[in-house]
Amino acid sequence: MKRISSKILTLFFLFTTSLLMAQISHGTVQESLTMESKILHKTVRYTIYLPYDYNTSHRYYPVVYLLHGYSDSDIGWTQFGEDNFIADQEIASGKIPPMILVTPDAGTSWYINNYDGSVRYEDFFFKEFIPYIESHYRIRVGKSFRAVAGLSMGGYGALVYAMKHPDMFVACAALSAAVRTDKQIINFSPERWKVIESVVYGPELKGKARLTKRLIDNDPIHIIQTADRSKLNKVKYYFDCGDNDHVTIGNATMHILMTQHHIPHTFIMRPGRHNWEYWRSGLPNALEFIGKAFVH
């Protein structure tokens, strides 16, 4: 009798869960759309999530620029991160307001202008991409309704953008941000530097020579130590990193420095690694943090 009751309860739970999921209104995802960039001299792809009532209303929405990781593309957050399903559930539960999520394809640019000016991605993002998106979609324009978030390389990009352009974003949420200490950067293997960092910061750099002005000017740890605190405090910061991640030390260092410099922030360290399971589980809280910043 107990076994039968247990099976009935399980079936009832699955049935009610399915009903609840069916009642959630789903937003629309448009993948790999394109725009022309004069700054980058090429066509740039982007993927956008529009909330459930976008096509049936005349309302305007806040926007989150959701940045992808290294070697990924504009479709990663949707295909592997399931950001659309997570946003649907968060909106349906009332935990976040309806919002637009947009992911540009940044390749392996690290979202900044590189050392020789051959790839000016940061210029593209602020001078072309944001104006394009906010003129082609019903977005509430202005700092109070704009946030930036991302994972790994995208988490790094989100922090750099928020810290260097605090008048542009009300909030920043970084998951497993690829932030390293000077010691870690100095100790990168020559092979790693050649493949990953050289295109951005300069080739054939070794030891302390890697700490170029370009690197320091775009390093969250250095920015925290040198930037005007009143400007940094214009943004609400949230960052989340697993305790078994190769970027744990950089994130923990950033937390300590922000605490010492009296920069309000939320730092979470959970059991986890540098993978999609961790980022999917962290996105709801990140969006809720951003949603509260929009509302208040």
N, C-alpha and C positions, 0 to 999 in steps of 0.2 A: 504493500500500500504506500509506504514511504517513497519507494522508487517511482511509482506512478505519479505521485504528487510532485516529486522533483522534476520529472519530465514535463508535466503540465506547466509548472512554473517557468521552466526554461523556454518552452514554446510560447507561453504568454509574454515573456520578456522580449523574445525575438520579434513577436508579432507587433507589440506596442512600439518597439524601437523602429521597426519598419514603417509603421504609421507616422511616427514623428518625423522620420527622414523624408517621407513622401510629402509632408506638409511644409517642408522648408522650400521657400522660393529660391530658385537658382539664378545666379547671375550669368552673364554672357562672357565668354572668352574669345578674343580674336587674336590668333597667333601669327607671328611673323609678318606683321604689317610693315610698311616701309616709308621712309622719308629721305629726302635728299639733303646731304650735308655739304655745304661749301667749305666749311672748316676742315672736315676730314677728307674731302674730295671723293666721297663715295656714297652709296646708298646704305642707310642704316636700318636695321630691323628693330622692331619692338613688339611686345605682346602686352595686351591690355585686358584687364578684368573690369567689366561694367556691372554694377549691382542690379538686382532683380527688376527694379522698377525704372531703370534708365530709359528704356524704349517706350514706356507707357506714361511717363511724367514729363514735366517741364522743369523739374528741380535741378539745382546745381549741387555738386558734391565735393567734399574734400578729397585730396589725392595723396597717395603714398607712392613714392618712387622706390620700387623694390628691386634692389641690385643683386645680380647673380654672382656666382663664384668663379674662380679661375678655371679656365678651359671649358666653361659652360656657355650658355647662350641665353637669349631672351626667353626661350620656352622652358628653361629648367625649372623655374619656380612653379610652373603649372604642371608640367609632366611628372616631376619627381617630388616637388614640394606640396602639390595639391593645394596651392594657395587659394584657388577659387572655391573649393569645397569648404576649406577652413573659414574663409570670409563669409560664405553663405551661412554657415552654422553660427558664427559669431554675430552676424547681423540679425538672424532669426531669433536668437536668444536675447537680443537687446543689449549685448555686452559692448558692441561697437556700433556707431552710426553707419548707415550706408556710405561706402567710400569707393573710390576708383583706385585700382592698383595697376601700376604700369612699370614694365621692365624693359629697358633698352638693352640692345646687344652691345656689350663693351669689349668683346673679345678677351684679350689678355692685357689690356691697357692699364689695369689697376685704377682706372677712372681718373687719372691725372694727365697733365701735359708731360710728355717724356723729356729726357735730358737735352735733346737736340731740336725739339720743336717739330719733329716729323709727324708726331701723333699728338694732337692737341685735344684730347678727349674732354678734359675739364672745361675748356672753352666751348666745345660743342654742346656739352650738357647744359650749361647755363645760358649761352647766347642763342642756341638754336633749338635744343630738344625741349626744354621746359616751355619756352614761348610757343613752339609748335603744338605740343600736347594741350596746353591750356587755352589755345585758340581754336582747336579742332574738336574739343569735347566740353561738355557742360561742367566745368570745374570752377569752384569758388576760388578766385584768384587772390593770392596774398599769403604772407607768412603764416597767419593763424589757421589756414586750412591746407597747409602743405607740410608733408613729413618725408623723411628719407630713412630707408631701412635696407638691410642686406645681410648676406651670409658670407663668411670667409673673406675673399677678396672684396666682395660686395659690402661686408660689414666694415672693412677697412675704408672703402670708398664712402660709405655713409657717414662714418665718423669724421673723415677728412672734410667732406662737403659741409657738414654741420658746423665743424669747428672753424673752418676758413670762411664760411658764408652764413654766419649766425642770423643775419637778417632775412634769410630765405626760408628757414624751416622752424616750425614750432617744436618739433620733436625728432629724435633720432633713435632708432632701435637697431642694434648690431648683434647678430648671432655668430658666435665663434669668429669674431673679427680677426683677420690676419695681421695682428699687431705684434711686433717683435722688439725686444730690447736691443740696444747697441751691441751688446756682447753676442747675442744670437746672430745678428746680421754680420758681424765681423767673422764669426765662425761658420757661416754658410760655406758649403763645399764649392770649389771652383765650377764643378759641373752644374750644380743648382743655379749659381749666379749666372752662368752663361745661358742657361735655358730660360730662367724665369725673370731675374732682375735686370739683366744687362740691357735689354731693350728699353727699359723704363729709366734706369739710373745711369747707365753707361757701361760699356764692355770692359773686360779685363781689369776690373778693380779688385784689389785684395786688401784684407785687413782694415785698418782705420780709414784707408783711402775710399772705402765704400760709403763712408758717412759724408757724402757730398751735400752741398747746400740744397740741391733738388730733393734729396732724400729727407734731410732734416726739416725742410719747409713743408713736407707732406707726411710727416710722421706724427701720429696722435700723441705719443709720449712726449716728444719734444714740444709740440704745440701746447700741451697742457702746462709745461714748465715755463714757457716763454710768452704765451699770448696774454692779452688783457683779460683778466678774470671777468670783468663786467660784461665783456662781449660773449665769452663762452657761456656765461650764465643766462644768456637769452634763449638757450635751447634746453629742452628737457631730454636728458640722456638715459638710455636703457641699454645695457649690454649683458649678454647671457653666454656663458662658455662652459663646456663640459670639463669635468675634473680629470679626464684622461685624454686630453687633446694637445696637439703640438703647439697650440697658441695659448695654452692656459697661462704660462708665465707672463706673456705680454699683456693679457687681459687683467691678470691680478695686479701687475705693476701699474697699469693704467688706473685701476680702482684705488690703489694706495695713493697715487699722486693726486687724483681728483679729490680724495678725502683730505689730504694735506693742504691742498690749495682751495679748499672750501667750495668746490664745484658740485652742486647737488646732482645726484645721479642714482640710478638703481642698478645694482650689479648682482647678478644671480649666477651661482655655480652649481650645476646639477650633475649627478652621475651621467656620464655619456662621453661619446667620442665625436670626431669630426665627420659626421655623416648625415644623410637625409632623415634618418629616424630621429636624430636629435633636433634638427631644424624644424621638422614638421611638428614635433611636440612643443617646440618653443614659440612657434609663430602665433598661436592664439594669445598668449600673454603679451607678446610684443605688440600685436594689433590693439589689444585692450589698452595698453599703456598709451599708444598713439591716439586711440579714440578718446581717451580722457583728456588728452592735451587739446584735441580739437574742440571738445565740448566746453572746456574751461579756458 
